Amino acid sequence: FTVNCKPGITEDVIWKRLSQITINNFEQCEVRDKAAGWIKSGWTITRFPYQTVRTQVEVRIQFTDGDTPSYRVRLTSQIKDNDCKSNQCWETYPRLLKKYADVVQEYQTSLGSNF
């Protein structure tokens, strides 16, 4: 999804909010490069009795014609059976765990003019 930032918010404030939301919801941050406009979290693991789901977020600046910055936020999930021990077992999981539903809204309401 895309977050179109509210007019009048400075890039420093935008960056701090993006970083804070990511850190609050994901255990670790692998990449945080303000100059490139890129944040990427590590995988957060959620175990179930027979399967494991891992979720990651990636935030990148999106260049637009206007003066207001936009960011592309992508939440990715993968799933595997617990009896498979290889890294090759992970498959795209086209769903988002319920615990991340509020993350989408948090990015949009904290920064966005989408509403």
Secondary structure, DSSP 8 states (H G I E B T S, - for coil): -EEEB-TT--HHHHHHHHHHHHHHHSS-EEEEETTTTEEEE--EEEE-SSEEEEEEEEEEEE--SSSS-EEEEEEEEEEEETT--SGGG-EE--S--GGGHHHHHHHHHHHB---
